[in-house]
Amino acid sequence: MGVEGCTKCIKYLLFVFNFIFWLAGGIILGVALWLRHDSQTTNILYLHLGDKQAPNTFYVGIYILIAVGAVMMFVGFLGCYGAIQESQCLLGTFFTCLVILFACEVAAGIWGFVNKDQIAKDVKQFYDQAFQQAVQPDGGTSEANNAKTVVKTFHETLDCCGTNTMISIGTSVLRSELCPKGKTLIESITQGQLPQDCHKKIDELFSEKLYLIGIAAIVVAVIMIFEMILSMILCCGIRNSSVY
């Protein structure tokens, strides 16, 4: 015997929310894959300075996001099917998966909040180390050439040059081969295009992407809370209708 009245409305409402949840999982999976293969982050985070690789803590969050998106699509399908079939077993499994997924999302959110500044800090330290090696007077060694390649990749990808100190900006711009488009200091001044601080550009790069991830996580968390409430109500309604 199927559910009737308000419980039937909740059944279809849960189906709609689960369909939205499934779509949200697909969107999050797509966004995560885009962030993983974004040219700016890959150009920077794939760099090597000798035996040292650029910090890739950012990718840990991306891999978590990919896993969450895939699981969300599976759980959303499970919830849709369980709601239509009015199956207490499927709805119970769906509710359990939602609780686990919600707990994982909260844990990932805490991890991201704690490490949001550290990610950019590690990348800036990597850039500073490469920059110092690149501007050394004895710049003919293989290590210095590798450092120049790393620095030029940062400059061309982020359209910046040097850091926020006048010494480093003057040094880096005078060494025009390290700056984007090979402009000298005089050319930059006359064209009104002073080089931007690379530290600031690195902060902007990761803050924008982490902000996008945070919005997606909040939206998904709200949907999951509604679904947990609806699934509990629907389970109670199915149990009561089976009794009668």
C-alpha positions as a Markdown table, in Angstrom:
| # | Residue | x | y | z |
|---|---|---|---|---|
| 1 | Met | 0.0 | 0.0 | 0.0 |
| 2 | Gly | 1.5 | 3.4 | -1.0 |
| 3 | Val | 1.6 | 6.5 | 1.1 |
| 4 | Glu | -1.1 | 9.1 | 0.9 |
| 5 | Gly | -1.8 | 12.7 | 1.7 |
| 6 | Cys | 1.1 | 14.8 | 3.0 |
| 7 | Thr | 3.5 | 11.9 | 3.1 |
| 8 | Lys | 2.9 | 11.4 | -0.7 |
| 9 | Cys | 3.8 | 15.1 | -1.2 |
| 10 | Ile | 7.0 | 14.6 | 0.9 |
| 11 | Lys | 7.8 | 11.5 | -1.3 |
| 12 | Tyr | 7.8 | 13.6 | -4.5 |
| 13 | Leu | 9.5 | 16.5 | -2.7 |
| 14 | Leu | 12.3 | 14.2 | -1.6 |
| 15 | Phe | 12.5 | 12.9 | -5.2 |
| 16 | Val | 12.9 | 16.5 | -6.5 |
| 17 | Phe | 15.5 | 17.3 | -3.9 |
| 18 | Asn | 17.4 | 14.2 | -4.7 |
| 19 | Phe | 17.4 | 15.0 | -8.4 |
| 20 | Ile | 18.8 | 18.5 | -7.5 |
| 21 | Phe | 21.3 | 16.7 | -5.2 |
| 22 | Trp | 22.3 | 14.4 | -8.1 |
| 23 | Leu | 22.7 | 17.4 | -10.4 |
| 24 | Ala | 24.7 | 19.3 | -7.7 |
| 25 | Gly | 27.0 | 16.3 | -7.5 |
| 26 | Gly | 27.6 | 16.4 | -11.2 |
| 27 | Ile | 28.3 | 20.1 | -11.1 |
| 28 | Ile | 30.8 | 19.7 | -8.2 |
| 29 | Leu | 32.5 | 16.9 | -10.0 |
| 30 | Gly | 32.8 | 19.1 | -13.1 |
| 31 | Val | 34.1 | 22.1 | -11.2 |
| 32 | Ala | 36.6 | 19.9 | -9.4 |
| 33 | Leu | 37.9 | 18.4 | -12.6 |
| 34 | Trp | 38.1 | 22.0 | -14.1 |
| 35 | Leu | 40.1 | 23.2 | -11.0 |
| 36 | Arg | 42.3 | 20.1 | -11.3 |
| 37 | His | 43.2 | 20.8 | -14.9 |
| 38 | Asp | 43.0 | 24.7 | -14.8 |
| 39 | Ser | 46.0 | 26.0 | -16.7 |
| 40 | Gln | 47.0 | 28.5 | -14.1 |
| 41 | Thr | 47.3 | 26.1 | -11.2 |
| 42 | Thr | 48.7 | 23.2 | -13.2 |
| 43 | Asn | 51.4 | 25.5 | -14.7 |
| 44 | Ile | 52.5 | 26.5 | -11.2 |
| 45 | Leu | 51.9 | 23.4 | -9.2 |
| 46 | Tyr | 53.7 | 21.1 | -11.6 |
| 47 | Leu | 57.0 | 23.0 | -11.4 |
| 48 | His | 60.2 | 21.5 | -10.0 |
| 49 | Leu | 63.0 | 23.5 | -8.4 |
| 50 | Gly | 65.8 | 20.9 | -8.5 |
| 51 | Asp | 64.6 | 18.0 | -6.5 |
| 52 | Lys | 61.9 | 20.0 | -4.8 |
| 53 | Gln | 58.3 | 20.1 | -6.3 |
| 54 | Ala | 55.9 | 23.0 | -5.9 |
| 55 | Pro | 53.5 | 22.5 | -2.9 |
| 56 | Asn | 50.5 | 20.6 | -4.0 |
| 57 | Thr | 48.4 | 20.8 | -0.9 |
| 58 | Phe | 45.7 | 22.5 | -3.0 |
| 59 | Tyr | 45.3 | 19.3 | -5.0 |
| 60 | Val | 44.4 | 17.4 | -1.8 |
| 61 | Gly | 41.3 | 19.5 | -1.5 |
| 62 | Ile | 40.5 | 19.0 | -5.2 |
| 63 | Tyr | 40.8 | 15.2 | -4.9 |
| 64 | Ile | 38.4 | 15.3 | -1.9 |
| 65 | Leu | 36.0 | 17.4 | -4.0 |
| 66 | Ile | 36.1 | 14.9 | -6.9 |
| 67 | Ala | 35.3 | 12.1 | -4.5 |
| 68 | Val | 32.5 | 14.0 | -2.9 |
| 69 | Gly | 31.0 | 14.8 | -6.3 |
| 70 | Ala | 31.1 | 11.2 | -7.5 |
| 71 | Val | 29.6 | 9.9 | -4.2 |
| 72 | Met | 26.9 | 12.6 | -4.3 |
| 73 | Met | 25.8 | 11.4 | -7.7 |
| 74 | Phe | 25.5 | 7.8 | -6.5 |
| 75 | Val | 23.7 | 8.9 | -3.3 |
| 76 | Gly | 21.3 | 11.1 | -5.2 |
| 77 | Phe | 20.4 | 8.3 | -7.5 |
| 78 | Leu | 19.9 | 6.0 | -4.5 |
| 79 | Gly | 17.6 | 8.6 | -2.8 |
| 80 | Cys | 15.5 | 9.1 | -6.0 |
| 81 | Tyr | 15.0 | 5.4 | -6.5 |
| 82 | Gly | 14.3 | 4.8 | -2.8 |
| 83 | Ala | 11.7 | 7.6 | -2.7 |
| 84 | Ile | 9.8 | 6.3 | -5.8 |
| 85 | Gln | 9.9 | 2.7 | -4.6 |
| 86 | Glu | 8.9 | 3.8 | -1.1 |
| 87 | Ser | 11.6 | 1.4 | 0.2 |
| 88 | Gln | 12.5 | 1.8 | 3.9 |
| 89 | Cys | 15.7 | -0.2 | 3.3 |
| 90 | Leu | 16.9 | 2.1 | 0.5 |
| 91 | Leu | 15.8 | 5.2 | 2.3 |
| 92 | Gly | 17.6 | 4.1 | 5.4 |
| 93 | Thr | 20.8 | 3.4 | 3.4 |
| 94 | Phe | 20.4 | 6.8 | 1.7 |
| 95 | Phe | 20.1 | 8.5 | 5.1 |
| 96 | Thr | 23.2 | 6.7 | 6.4 |
| 97 | Cys | 25.2 | 7.7 | 3.3 |
| 98 | Leu | 24.0 | 11.3 | 3.8 |
| 99 | Val | 25.1 | 11.4 | 7.4 |
| 100 | Ile | 28.6 | 10.0 | 6.5 |
| 101 | Leu | 28.9 | 12.4 | 3.5 |
| 102 | Phe | 27.8 | 15.4 | 5.6 |
| 103 | Ala | 30.4 | 14.4 | 8.3 |
| 104 | Cys | 33.1 | 14.1 | 5.6 |
| 105 | Glu | 32.2 | 17.5 | 4.2 |
| 106 | Val | 32.4 | 19.1 | 7.6 |
| 107 | Ala | 35.8 | 17.6 | 8.2 |
| 108 | Ala | 37.0 | 18.7 | 4.7 |
| 109 | Gly | 35.6 | 22.2 | 5.4 |
| 110 | Ile | 37.5 | 22.4 | 8.7 |
| 111 | Trp | 40.7 | 21.1 | 6.9 |
| 112 | Gly | 40.3 | 23.7 | 4.2 |
| 113 | Phe | 39.7 | 26.6 | 6.6 |
| 114 | Val | 42.8 | 25.6 | 8.6 |
| 115 | Asn | 45.0 | 25.3 | 5.6 |
| 116 | Lys | 43.6 | 28.0 | 3.3 |
| 117 | Asp | 46.4 | 30.5 | 4.2 |
| 118 | Gln | 49.1 | 27.8 | 4.4 |
| 119 | Ile | 48.5 | 26.8 | 0.7 |
| 120 | Ala | 49.3 | 30.2 | -0.6 |
| 121 | Lys | 52.1 | 30.6 | 1.9 |
| 122 | Asp | 53.8 | 27.4 | 0.7 |
| 123 | Val | 53.6 | 28.5 | -2.9 |
| 124 | Lys | 55.0 | 32.0 | -2.1 |
| 125 | Gln | 57.9 | 30.4 | -0.3 |
| 126 | Phe | 58.6 | 28.2 | -3.3 |
| 127 | Tyr | 58.5 | 31.2 | -5.6 |
| 128 | Asp | 60.8 | 33.3 | -3.3 |
| 129 | Gln | 63.3 | 30.4 | -3.3 |
| 130 | Ala | 63.3 | 30.2 | -7.1 |
| 131 | Phe | 63.5 | 33.9 | -7.4 |
| 132 | Gln | 66.5 | 34.3 | -5.2 |
| 133 | Gln | 68.4 | 31.6 | -7.2 |
| 134 | Ala | 67.4 | 33.2 | -10.5 |
| 135 | Val | 68.8 | 36.6 | -9.8 |
| 136 | Gln | 72.1 | 35.5 | -8.3 |
| 137 | Pro | 75.2 | 36.9 | -10.2 |
| 138 | Asp | 76.5 | 33.4 | -11.1 |
| 139 | Gly | 73.4 | 32.6 | -13.0 |
| 140 | Gly | 75.0 | 30.2 | -15.5 |
| 141 | Thr | 74.6 | 27.0 | -13.6 |
| 142 | Ser | 71.9 | 24.4 | -14.3 |
| 143 | Glu | 70.2 | 25.2 | -11.0 |
| 144 | Ala | 70.0 | 28.9 | -11.8 |
| 145 | Asn | 68.7 | 28.1 | -15.3 |
| 146 | Asn | 66.0 | 25.9 | -13.8 |
| 147 | Ala | 65.1 | 28.6 | -11.2 |
| 148 | Lys | 64.8 | 31.1 | -14.1 |
| 149 | Thr | 62.4 | 28.8 | -15.9 |
| 150 | Val | 60.3 | 28.4 | -12.7 |
| 151 | Val | 60.2 | 32.2 | -12.1 |
| 152 | Lys | 59.3 | 33.0 | -15.7 |
| 153 | Thr | 56.5 | 30.4 | -15.5 |
| 154 | Phe | 55.1 | 32.2 | -12.4 |
| 155 | His | 55.5 | 35.6 | -14.1 |
| 156 | Glu | 53.9 | 34.6 | -17.4 |
| 157 | Thr | 51.0 | 32.6 | -15.8 |
| 158 | Leu | 50.1 | 35.2 | -13.2 |
| 159 | Asp | 51.2 | 38.3 | -15.2 |
| 160 | Cys | 53.4 | 39.6 | -12.3 |
| 161 | Cys | 57.0 | 40.2 | -11.6 |
| 162 | Gly | 58.9 | 40.2 | -8.3 |
| 163 | Thr | 57.5 | 40.7 | -4.8 |
| 164 | Asn | 56.3 | 43.8 | -2.9 |
| 165 | Thr | 59.8 | 45.1 | -2.0 |
| 166 | Met | 61.3 | 47.8 | -4.1 |
| 167 | Ile | 64.6 | 46.0 | -4.3 |
| 168 | Ser | 63.1 | 42.8 | -5.7 |
| 169 | Ile | 60.8 | 44.7 | -8.1 |
| 170 | Gly | 63.7 | 46.8 | -9.4 |
| 171 | Thr | 66.0 | 43.9 | -9.7 |
| 172 | Ser | 63.5 | 41.6 | -11.4 |
| 173 | Val | 62.3 | 44.2 | -13.8 |
| 174 | Leu | 65.8 | 45.4 | -14.8 |
| 175 | Arg | 66.5 | 41.7 | -15.5 |
| 176 | Ser | 63.9 | 41.9 | -18.3 |
| 177 | Glu | 64.3 | 38.2 | -19.3 |
| 178 | Leu | 62.5 | 37.2 | -16.1 |
| 179 | Cys | 59.5 | 39.4 | -16.6 |
| 180 | Pro | 56.4 | 38.8 | -18.8 |
| 181 | Lys | 56.8 | 40.1 | -22.4 |
| 182 | Gly | 60.4 | 41.0 | -21.6 |
| 183 | Lys | 59.7 | 44.6 | -20.6 |
| 184 | Thr | 62.4 | 46.7 | -18.9 |
| 185 | Leu | 61.6 | 49.0 | -16.0 |
| 186 | Ile | 61.6 | 52.1 | -18.1 |
| 187 | Glu | 59.2 | 50.5 | -20.7 |
| 188 | Ser | 56.9 | 49.5 | -17.9 |
| 189 | Ile | 56.8 | 53.0 | -16.4 |
| 190 | Thr | 56.3 | 54.8 | -19.7 |
| 191 | Gln | 53.4 | 52.5 | -20.6 |
| 192 | Gly | 51.8 | 52.8 | -17.1 |
| 193 | Gln | 52.1 | 49.1 | -16.5 |
| 194 | Leu | 54.1 | 48.6 | -13.4 |
| 195 | Pro | 54.6 | 44.9 | -12.6 |
| 196 | Gln | 52.2 | 43.5 | -10.1 |
| 197 | Asp | 53.3 | 41.8 | -6.9 |
| 198 | Cys | 53.5 | 38.0 | -7.4 |
| 199 | His | 52.7 | 37.4 | -3.7 |
| 200 | Lys | 49.5 | 39.3 | -4.2 |
| 201 | Lys | 48.7 | 37.4 | -7.4 |
| 202 | Ile | 49.3 | 34.1 | -5.7 |
| 203 | Asp | 46.9 | 35.0 | -2.9 |
| 204 | Glu | 44.3 | 36.0 | -5.4 |
| 205 | Leu | 44.7 | 32.8 | -7.4 |
| 206 | Phe | 44.0 | 30.5 | -4.5 |
| 207 | Ser | 41.5 | 32.6 | -2.6 |
| 208 | Glu | 39.3 | 32.8 | -5.7 |
| 209 | Lys | 39.3 | 29.0 | -6.1 |
| 210 | Leu | 38.9 | 28.3 | -2.4 |
| 211 | Tyr | 36.0 | 30.8 | -2.3 |
| 212 | Leu | 34.3 | 28.9 | -5.1 |
| 213 | Ile | 34.8 | 25.6 | -3.3 |
| 214 | Gly | 33.4 | 27.1 | -0.1 |
| 215 | Ile | 30.2 | 28.3 | -1.8 |
| 216 | Ala | 29.7 | 24.8 | -3.4 |
| 217 | Ala | 30.1 | 23.2 | 0.0 |
| 218 | Ile | 27.6 | 25.4 | 1.8 |
| 219 | Val | 25.0 | 24.9 | -0.9 |
| 220 | Val | 25.4 | 21.1 | -0.8 |
| 221 | Ala | 25.3 | 21.1 | 3.1 |
| 222 | Val | 22.0 | 22.9 | 3.0 |
| 223 | Ile | 20.5 | 20.5 | 0.5 |
| 224 | Met | 21.7 | 17.5 | 2.6 |
| 225 | Ile | 20.1 | 18.8 | 5.7 |
| 226 | Phe | 16.8 | 19.2 | 4.0 |
| 227 | Glu | 17.1 | 15.7 | 2.5 |
| 228 | Met | 17.9 | 14.1 | 5.8 |
| 229 | Ile | 14.8 | 15.7 | 7.4 |
| 230 | Leu | 12.6 | 14.7 | 4.4 |
| 231 | Ser | 13.9 | 11.1 | 4.3 |
| 232 | Met | 13.2 | 10.6 | 8.1 |
| 233 | Ile | 9.7 | 11.9 | 7.7 |
| 234 | Leu | 9.1 | 9.7 | 4.6 |
| 235 | Cys | 10.4 | 6.6 | 6.4 |
| 236 | Cys | 8.0 | 7.3 | 9.3 |
| 237 | Gly | 5.1 | 7.8 | 6.8 |
| 238 | Ile | 5.9 | 4.5 | 5.0 |
| 239 | Arg | 6.1 | 2.6 | 8.3 |
| 240 | Asn | 2.8 | 4.0 | 9.5 |
| 241 | Ser | 1.1 | 3.2 | 6.2 |
| 242 | Ser | 2.4 | -0.3 | 6.2 |
| 243 | Val | 0.9 | -0.8 | 9.7 |
| 244 | Tyr | -2.5 | 0.2 | 8.5 |
